[in-house]
Amino acid sequence: MNRTEFITVTAIILFAAFVLGWMASWVVHRLTRQTRSGMTELDKMAQQLHMAEEARDTAVAQLEEREADLASRLAGAEAELQAAMDGLRESRTEVEELREYIERKLSRR
């Protein structure tokens, strides 16, 4: 085999390898490509996911708002309770002082 025949055979083998690779790529692409209905379904799923994320964000915002409202109500109720307890304590002290005063007045007679 001379040089020209060797180059020709090598070129034919390389061309055949190229054609076989191209055909294999085309077959793989045909088997794995997405159909239009599949793409439509993916679009619907993406849209539903987006809507679900928005609903979740809205729910989280409402939850945080309610939590802040309840925390402020609780703080107000605790302040009122503390004020009521202080008033009750002062009243008890005053009642005790009045009892002692009355007992002293009654015991002097």
C-alpha positions in Angstrom: 0.0 0.0 0.0 1.5 3.3 -1.0 1.1 6.7 0.5 -1.9 7.8 -1.6 -3.9 4.7 -0.9 -3.1 5.0 2.8 -4.3 8.6 2.9 -7.5 7.7 1.0 -8.3 4.8 3.2 -7.7 6.9 6.3 -9.9 9.7 5.0 -12.7 7.2 4.2 -12.4 5.7 7.7 -12.5 9.1 9.3 -15.5 10.2 7.2 -17.3 6.9 8.1 -16.6 7.5 11.8 -17.9 11.1 11.5 -21.1 9.9 9.8 -21.6 7.2 12.4 -21.1 9.7 15.2 -23.5 12.1 13.7 -26.1 9.4 13.2 -25.7 8.2 16.8 -26.1 11.8 18.0 -29.2 12.2 15.9 -30.7 9.0 17.3 -30.0 10.0 20.9 -31.5 13.4 20.3 -34.7 11.9 18.8 -35.1 9.5 21.7 -34.5 12.1 24.5 -36.1 15.2 23.2 -39.1 16.7 25.0 -42.4 16.7 23.2 -44.7 19.7 23.0 -47.1 18.2 25.5 -44.3 17.5 27.8 -43.1 21.1 27.6 -46.7 22.4 28.1 -46.9 20.2 31.2 -43.6 21.6 32.5 -44.8 25.1 31.9 -48.0 24.4 33.9 -46.0 22.8 36.7 -43.7 25.9 36.8 -46.6 28.2 36.9 -48.3 26.2 39.7 -45.0 26.2 41.7 -44.8 30.0 41.3 -48.3 30.4 42.5 -47.7 28.1 45.5 -44.6 30.1 46.4 -46.6 33.3 46.3 -49.3 31.8 48.5 -46.6 30.6 50.9 -45.1 34.0 51.1 -48.5 35.6 51.7 -49.2 33.1 54.4 -45.9 33.7 56.1 -46.4 37.5 56.0 -49.9 37.1 57.5 -48.5 34.8 60.2 -45.8 37.3 61.1 -48.4 40.1 61.2 -50.6 38.1 63.5 -47.7 37.1 65.7 -46.7 40.7 66.1 -50.3 41.7 66.9 -50.6 38.9 69.5 -47.2 39.8 71.0 -48.4 43.4 71.4 -51.7 42.3 72.9 -49.9 40.0 75.3 -47.6 42.8 76.4 -50.6 45.1 77.0 -52.4 42.4 79.0 -49.3 41.8 81.1 -49.0 45.5 81.7 -52.6 45.7 82.8 -52.2 42.7 85.0 -49.1 44.2 86.6 -51.1 47.4 87.2 -54.0 45.5 88.7 -51.7 43.5 91.0 -50.0 46.7 92.2 -53.4 48.3 92.9 -54.5 45.2 94.7 -51.3 45.2 96.8 -51.8 48.8 97.7 -55.5 48.2 98.6 -54.5 45.3 100.9 -51.9 47.4 102.6 -54.5 50.2 103.0 -57.0 47.8 104.4 -54.5 46.4 106.9 -53.7 49.9 108.0 -57.4 50.8 108.4 -57.9 47.6 110.5 -55.0 48.4 112.7 -56.4 52.0 113.1 -59.9 50.7 113.9 -58.5 48.2 116.4 -56.4 50.9 118.1 -59.5 53.2 118.4 -61.6 50.3 119.7 -59.0 49.2 122.2 -58.7 52.7 123.7 -62.3 52.9 124.7 
